[in-house]
Amino acid sequence: MGKPSTRDYIFPRPKARHWTSCSGMIAFPMVHAGEEIDQSQREHRLALGAVILSALIFSTSTVVIKVALTYTGPFTAAGLRYLIAFAFLFLWLRVRRETSPPPTRSHWVRFVLIGLCMTIASGSLFLALKTLSPTTASLAFCLTPIPTLLFGALWLKEHPSLPQLLGLALAIGGIALFFSPRWEGGQALAIGLLILFILGDTSGVVIAREVARHRRIGSITLTAYPIGISGVLLFSLGVGVEGLPHMPLSAWGIIIGLAIVNTGIAYLLFYHSLRHLTAIKAYVVTNLSPFGTALISWAAFGERLLPLQIAAMLLAITGVSLVQYRKRK
């Protein structure tokens, strides 16, 4: 067996078994099982931090989208959001030059499927926000873990434990309780669009988790191409239905901010977390983003939080903590 190169010591091959040769010469650096467990725990914590940060960014999205819709139509706004985000991520991808191999045909099929799911979800959400308030629209996020749980179990074979199911129930119940005083009923079309958003969004996340968990494709690649596909579809639909956009510079600033921060960076953080977190774990954390929307309204507009709502927040946070339960090996 040849002497290992310097690269083998600096960048050890992932998941390789480490051993010493018969001559006593070290073939690969020795790594104990305990160190591998510590590395796994560190990766899990970093992924959890990434998805929490993405949830904080997502909490501002419905408010910013609502403002953007005062300047242009929903399909045009959604299409511009994704096209600008794709340009940002593609430039980042060219500069950073990910070391992962290029996407295979199977990956491209999944990129297209994720892009179609994004198109359905984003188009539905933007249309719903034409008539619903940001707070009410954000309530749809509390239902997303339910189809995520079902799709994840059927498609990915990722079955939650009993504590995680209990946590899921507490999280959904807490968020529904929090928003119950503010629910706006009687808008069947808008509610139907939100249901379409939930189904499209969760389907895309489950497919993305299928790709991300194998770690053969870089996070930027996985984020950029589906967003680009969805951006082309939505903008083409917007131009055909709503015409070319004519917006002031301030509106372009809002769209660009929404694209780079709330789409490019937030989606990249979320999709990167899917390399280490199951779809249901990641989604339940982002489920806290409606709280951020409500707190922004409280800070900006002086909306008062009721004692019931504070208790509901604590209940949901407890549920999210249970969903992150990991059985020690």
C-alpha positions in Angstrom: 0.0 0.0 0.0 1.5 3.4 -1.0 2.2 6.2 1.3 -0.8 8.5 1.8 -0.6 11.9 0.3 -0.7 15.2 2.3 -4.3 15.7 1.0 -5.4 12.5 2.8 -4.4 13.9 6.1 -5.9 17.4 5.5 -9.1 16.2 3.8 -9.8 12.6 4.9 -12.2 10.6 2.7 -15.7 10.7 4.2 -17.1 7.6 5.9 -13.9 5.6 5.3 -12.8 2.9 7.7 -9.5 3.8 9.4 -6.8 1.1 10.0 -3.1 0.5 10.2 -1.3 -1.7 7.7 0.4 -5.0 8.5 3.8 -3.2 8.6 2.5 -0.8 11.2 2.4 2.1 8.8 -0.6 4.3 9.2 -2.7 4.2 6.1 -5.3 6.7 7.2 -5.6 8.9 10.3 -7.1 7.0 13.2 -10.6 8.2 14.2 -12.4 6.7 17.2 -16.2 6.0 17.2 -16.6 8.6 19.9 -15.1 11.3 17.7 -17.5 10.3 14.9 -20.4 10.7 17.2 -19.2 14.1 18.4 -18.8 15.1 14.7 -22.4 14.0 14.0 -23.7 16.0 17.0 -21.8 19.1 15.8 -23.2 18.8 12.3 -26.7 18.4 13.8 -26.3 21.5 15.9 -25.0 23.5 13.0 -27.9 22.3 10.8 -30.3 23.3 13.6 -28.8 26.7 13.8 -29.1 27.1 10.1 -32.8 26.2 10.0 -33.5 28.5 13.0 -31.8 31.4 11.2 -33.8 30.6 8.0 -37.0 30.6 10.1 -36.2 34.1 11.4 -35.7 35.4 7.8 -38.9 33.6 6.6 -40.8 35.4 9.4 -40.5 38.7 7.5 -41.4 37.2 4.1 -45.2 37.6 4.1 -44.9 41.2 5.3 -42.4 42.1 2.5 -44.4 40.2 -0.1 -47.6 42.1 0.9 -45.7 45.4 0.3 -44.3 44.2 -3.1 -47.7 43.3 -4.3 -48.8 46.9 -4.1 -46.5 47.6 -7.1 -46.9 44.6 -9.4 -48.9 41.4 -9.9 -48.4 38.2 -7.9 -46.9 36.1 -10.7 -44.5 38.8 -11.8 -43.4 39.5 -8.2 -42.9 35.8 -7.5 -41.0 35.4 -10.8 -38.7 38.3 -10.3 -38.0 37.1 -6.7 -36.8 33.8 -7.9 -34.9 35.0 -11.0 -32.9 37.5 -9.0 -32.3 34.9 -6.3 -31.1 32.5 -9.0 -28.7 35.1 -10.4 -27.3 35.7 -6.9 -26.8 32.0 -6.2 -25.4 31.2 -9.6 -22.8 34.0 -9.2 -22.0 32.6 -5.8 -21.7 29.1 -7.3 -19.3 30.3 -10.0 -17.1 32.2 -7.5 -17.1 29.5 -4.8 -16.8 26.5 -7.2 -18.3 23.7 -5.2 -16.1 20.6 -5.2 -19.1 18.2 -5.5 -19.6 16.3 -8.8 -21.9 17.8 -11.5 -25.6 16.9 -11.2 -26.6 13.6 -12.9 -29.7 13.1 -15.0 -31.6 11.9 -11.9 -30.6 15.1 -10.1 -31.9 17.2 -12.9 -35.3 15.4 -12.9 -35.6 16.2 -9.2 -34.5 19.8 -9.7 -37.4 20.2 -12.2 -39.8 18.6 -9.8 -38.7 20.8 -7.0 -39.0 23.8 -9.3 -42.6 22.9 -10.3 -43.5 22.5 -6.6 -42.0 25.9 -5.9 -44.0 27.4 -8.8 -47.3 26.0 -7.4 -46.5 27.0 -3.8 -45.2 30.5 -4.5 -47.8 31.4 -7.1 -50.6 30.3 -4.7 -49.1 32.2 -1.7 -48.7 35.4 -3.7 -52.2 35.2 -5.0 -53.6 34.5 -1.5 -51.8 37.5 -0.1 -53.7 39.8 -2.5 -56.7 39.4 -0.1 -55.4 38.0 3.2 -53.3 39.7 5.8 -49.7 38.5 6.3 -50.5 37.2 9.8 -53.4 35.1 8.5 -51.4 33.8 5.5 -48.6 32.8 7.8 -51.0 30.6 9.7 -50.8 28.2 6.8 -47.3 27.3 7.9 -48.6 25.7 11.1 -50.2 23.0 8.9 -47.2 22.2 6.7 -45.7 19.5 9.1 -48.7 17.3 8.6 -48.2 16.5 4.9 -44.5 16.7 5.5 -44.8 13.9 8.0 -47.0 11.8 5.6 -44.8 12.4 2.5 -41.6 11.9 4.5 -42.8 8.5 5.8 -44.1 7.3 2.4 -41.4 8.7 0.2 -38.3 8.9 2.4 -39.1 6.1 4.9 -38.3 8.6 7.7 -40.6 7.6 10.5 -40.9 9.8 13.6 -40.6 8.5 17.1 -43.4 8.8 19.7 -41.8 11.9 21.4 -41.5 13.5 18.0 -45.2 12.9 17.2 -46.2 14.3 20.5 -44.0 17.4 19.8 -45.5 17.8 16.4 -49.0 17.8 17.9 -48.0 20.4 20.6 -46.3 22.6 18.0 -49.3 22.6 15.6 -51.7 23.1 18.5 -49.7 26.0 20.0 -49.4 27.8 16.7 -53.1 27.3 15.9 -54.0 28.5 19.4 -51.8 31.6 19.0 -53.5 32.7 15.8 -57.1 31.7 16.7 -58.1 35.2 17.8 -56.9 36.6 14.5 -58.3 34.1 12.0 -60.2 35.7 9.1 -62.9 33.3 7.9 -65.2 33.5 4.9 -62.6 33.7 2.2 -62.9 30.3 0.6 -60.7 31.0 -2.5 -57.8 32.4 -0.5 -58.0 29.5 1.9 -58.0 27.1 -1.0 -54.9 28.8 -2.4 -53.1 28.4 1.0 -53.9 24.7 0.9 -52.4 24.5 -2.6 -49.3 26.3 -1.2 -49.0 23.8 1.6 -49.1 20.8 -0.7 -46.7 22.3 -3.2 -44.2 23.5 -0.6 -44.1 20.3 1.4 -43.7 18.2 -1.7 -40.7 20.2 -2.9 -39.1 20.0 0.5 -39.5 16.2 0.7 -37.9 15.8 -2.7 -35.1 18.2 -1.7 -34.5 16.2 1.4 -34.2 13.0 -0.7 -31.3 14.7 -2.7 -29.7 16.5 0.2 -29.4 13.6 2.6 -27.0 11.7 0.2 -24.7 14.7 0.2 -23.6 14.2 -3.4 -24.7 17.6 -4.5 -23.6 20.9 -3.0 -26.2 23.0 -1.1 -25.8 26.0 -3.5 -26.4 23.8 -6.5 -29.5 22.2 -4.9 -30.9 25.6 -4.0 -30.0 27.5 -7.2 -31.3 25.4 -10.1 -34.9 24.7 -8.8 -35.2 28.4 -7.9 -34.1 29.3 -11.4 -36.6 26.9 -13.0 -39.4 28.2 -10.9 -38.4 31.8 -11.7 -38.6 31.3 -15.4 -42.0 29.6 -15.2 -43.5 32.3 -12.8 -42.1 35.3 -14.7 -43.3 33.9 -18.0 -46.7 33.4 -16.6 -46.6 36.9 -15.1 -45.7 38.6 -18.3 -48.4 36.7 -20.2 -51.1 37.5 -17.7 -50.0 40.8 -16.0 -47.7 42.3 -18.7 -44.2 43.7 -18.2 -43.6 45.3 -14.8 -43.4 49.1 -14.4 -42.2 49.8 -10.9 -40.4 52.7 -9.1 -36.8 52.2 -7.8 -38.1 51.7 -4.3 -40.2 48.7 -5.4 -37.2 47.2 -7.2 -35.2 47.6 -3.9 -38.0 45.7 -2.1 -38.0 42.9 -4.7 -34.2 42.6 -4.7 -34.1 42.4 -0.9 -36.8 39.8 -0.9 -34.9 37.8 -3.6 -31.4 37.9 -2.0 -32.2 37.7 1.7 -35.6 36.0 2.0 -35.1 33.7 -0.9 -31.4 33.1 -1.8 -29.9 33.1 1.7 -32.9 31.7 3.6 -33.5 28.8 1.1 -29.8 28.0 1.1 -29.7 27.8 4.9 -32.8 25.6 4.9 -31.7 23.3 2.1 -28.3 22.9 3.7 -30.0 21.9 7.0 -31.7 19.1 5.0 -28.3 17.4 4.7 -28.5 16.5 8.4 -32.1 17.0 9.5 -35.1 15.0 8.4 -37.8 16.9 6.5 -40.1 17.0 9.5 -37.4 18.2 11.9 -36.5 21.1 9.6 -40.1 22.0 8.8 -41.3 22.1 12.4 -38.5 24.6 13.2 -39.5 26.9 10.3 -43.0 26.5 11.6 -42.0 29.1 14.3 -41.7 31.8 11.6 -45.3 33.0 12.0 -44.4 33.9 15.6 -41.7 36.2 14.1 -44.3 37.7 11.8 -46.6 38.4 14.8 -43.7 39.8 16.9 -42.7 42.1 14.0 -46.3 43.4 13.9 -46.2 43.9 17.7 -43.0 45.8 17.6 -43.8 47.9 14.5 -47.5 48.5 14.9 -48.1 48.0 18.7 -50.3 45.0 18.3 -50.8 43.6 21.9 -50.1 40.0 22.7 -52.7 38.3 24.8 -51.8 36.0 27.7 -53.3 33.1 25.8 -50.9 33.8 22.9 -47.9 33.9 25.1 -48.9 30.5 26.6 -49.4 29.2 23.0 -45.9 30.3 22.0 -44.4 28.4 25.0 -46.5 25.3 24.0 -45.3 25.4 20.4 -41.6 25.9 21.4 -41.9 22.9 23.7 -43.3 20.9 20.8 -40.5 21.9 18.5 -37.9 20.9 21.2 -39.5 17.4 21.4 -39.5 17.0 17.6 -35.7 17.5 17.7 -35.4 14.6 20.1 -32.6 12.2 19.2 -32.3 8.8 20.8 -28.7 8.3 22.1 -26.9 5.4 20.6 
